[in-house]
Amino acid sequence: MIRDSRLSSVLHGLLHMIGAGEPVTSEQLAKAMATNPVVVRRVMAGLREQGIVRSEKGHGGGWTLARDTSTITLAEIYRALGAPTIVAMGHRSENPGCLVEQAVNDALGDTFREVEAIFMKRLGAVTLDTLARDFKRRLAKHRQTIEDQTHVAK
């Protein structure tokens, strides 16, 4: 099964942008996201259309966030990416004439809708600020672990 990792990838890139504190080029983001700058520009263009990021051309230009991180939810970013399919499973036929298949579709359809509703609710509760704070906490803990190991090694 092919997985759509665009949301994860763009969140990774956005956290790098937050950490940089200055405009970040498509080339820099591509390196951080392990992809091609053309892919970055295409994805970021969708975010720009939704008012999440902006871009500046020329020397010192690049991508920056268009709003405060506390106002940007993961649900908004997900929708800006075109709301990729969450569940890879689907109906055998969308408009079946068979009554058995109609019953199966109804049962699965309800489940698929519930999964999507839970997913969107959770994404709506998490902001870029939440992710950035979590990253900073992890980074501080990582640095402390390295310091502790360095002191023990002496």
Secondary structure by P-SEA (a helix, b strand, c coil): ccccaaaaaaaaaaaaaaaacccccaaaaaaaacccaaaaaaaaaaaaaaccbbbbccccccbbbccccccccaaaaaaaacccccccccccccccccaaaaaaaaaaaaaaaaaaaaaaaaaaaccaaaaaaaaaaaaaaaaaaaaaaaaaac
